[in-house]
Amino acid sequence: MLYCPHCGTSNREGSKFCNNCGQPLPPSLGQKCSQCGHLNPPGVFSCVRCRASLLAPSDEGLPPEEAPPEPSEEPEWLQGLEEEAPWEPEEALEGIEEEPEWLRELGAPADEARVVAEEEVPPEESAPWLEALEGLVKEAPLEPLEKEGLLAGIRGTLRVEPIFAIPHRIGEVAFPPLAGADQAARFKGVVSQPLAPVAVEERPRARRDQILSWLFYLILAAAVVGGILLGGGSVNLPLTQATADFYKTIESLEEGSVVLLSHDYDPGTAAEITPQVSAILDHLMRRGAKIVNLSLTPEGQALADRALESAVSDYEGYIQGRDYINLGYVAGNEVGARFIAEGLGPRLSPYPLGEGVGGLEDVNLIVVLAGSQEHLRRWVEQVQAPYKVTMVAGVSAQVDLAARPYYRSGQLKGLLSGLVGAAEYERVNQHPGVALSRMLPQAAAHLVIALFILLGNFAYLVERLGGRG
Amino acid sequence: MREPLGTWVAALLTLMVFSYLVSDNPLYRLAEHLFIGSALGYAIVVSIQDVLLPRLFTPLARDPVGYWHLLIPLLLGLLLLTKGRVSTAWLGNTSVGFLFGVGAALAIGGALVGSLLYQVRDTMLPLLPGKGDGGSVIDNLILVVGTLGSLAYFYFTAGGEREAAGLRGGALRLGSVVGKWFIMITLGALFANAVMARVSLLVGRLQFLLGDWLGIL
């Protein structure tokens, strides 16, 4: 492969001109110097020993047609020009007046110096270093003649130096040691290990873990099913203060009080909160309250409809629009809660229930049924704190820890927590329902989980002590 | 007829979800996809039926001049649809900015007024026995020590070695150790409550299968 010294393009071996730029390419094979006879390596333009050009043959070897042209061979147009307008220095200076005085003063020494310079220095007066230099100059090889163009036949006018476009070569680069190189090496070692022995070792353990998991599921399911079949309601539940406060708050309502129920839960937490809703609606209807239902979640309104339908079946005197209503889904999260607080009156005005309800100030109690702590916080922060409304909450067990500070600070007057809270409420309301029936399977499941936790810790302890021994 | 069909569908979907306990399988995946799809479809229908129609389109169709101000949320809502294409997404920036601005303002203001002030005030409790009983004093002490310890645990800028070796650094270290234990107990309670909630869900589902579906109860 031959690389062009001008543009760097790679050309086929043996090419004379570059395929890209058309410039002549250096010979690919070694070339013998016509001056000194040295065999040069490929890719050079001048002899590495005597620096004579290898591109063109030497002066002596020039073919007759490339010899410098004789004066007689000048083109006719150039000869014509010379005959018509011969250059005469005297005539050119005719128009110039007498030379200035300062030039006349300088003229004499300048003329003398010119004379001295043109005189030949006698051999005896020349310095030895000059003689040595003269010898070197005489021995220096002649520059090649220009072969074409206006400078054809002139020697040494343009000294052409070979330019090599040598492709950049990347040598051995010493990279600094990488951070974590030992970890990478260890990882490579782990990855390069054969997988078969590991799989053989892990298989029994994974199988054993899977069987243990299935065994745990079976025991848990058996405990729950056994609890359901045995029947609930026999568990002696202690009444917590938060549930008692919740009950007292509703019990203190007068007949015809307006209560706002916000159903902010979904099917994922409905198993805990639906029993709470049933117990609360039963209590509110027994107290003769006017119930306004709404939801900050899309699923909540359907669950509210179902709960209302079930509750109204026990209280046939309750009429939709007059005694209870479901306003449906209210979008906007924080904005939605604030929107209800600001614009409840206009929302209720089309219904008989809304008579005498101008706004939130006419609402006696807000009951928040929250499946997540975000929903509870929205009602407390956006409605309870700014408007100082009496508020209670029924929440999923996993929201209990987030709701407890609000109950302690007095922002929530009462709190129901999970299925246990619903069962407590049914108990204190003396209206046993689905929550109390689920307490026995719930307790059985808790017992099984606690036993497995103890068993697992015991096994871990034994394994650890055995490992030490 | 509709009720038994719904019960059967619910029962089969419940069993399909329970099949995940054996291993991950296509039946579980199908039930999962059905749940997500139906929940999304239901949310869209409810949003149209309970929000867009009664609060936007119906008033505008009935009296466009009287409800001209509803054109502003309509325009902002339409601009949100331009977020679907990269080239036109900038048109929806105003709507998004409006949503974020209002939401953040309400959330921050509500958190300060409704949560932070009340909780700080509720931590300023008497620690010496006075008119109250001894139980409330112990209760208050636990609450105050737990709150301060938890705050100390999250105090990450205790200073240099010299400061850490001083009285302030020692108090912070002690407080963070106490706070760590309170946080661990809190996380344990959170986990227990989460387990209790899931067990309640399991009891509800099994009661449904045994009672409503199989009719055993």
Interface residues (C-beta under 8 A of the other chain):
Chain A: S213 W214 Y217 L220 A221 V224 V225 G227 I228 L229 G268 T269 A270 A271 E272 P298 E299 Q301 A302 G328 Y329 V330 A331 N333 E334 V335 R338 R377 R378 V380 E381 Q382 Q384 A385 P386 S396 A397 Q398 D400 L401 P405 Y406 R408 S409 Q411 G418 L419 V420 V434 S437 R438 P441 Q442 A445 H446 I449
Chain B: L21 V22 A39 Y42 A43 V46 S47 D50 V51 V102 G103 L106 A107 G110 A111 V113 G114 S115 Y118 Q119 R121 D122 T186 A189 L190 N193 A194 V195 M196 A197 V199 S200 L201 L202 V203 G204 R205 L206 Q207 L210 I216 L217
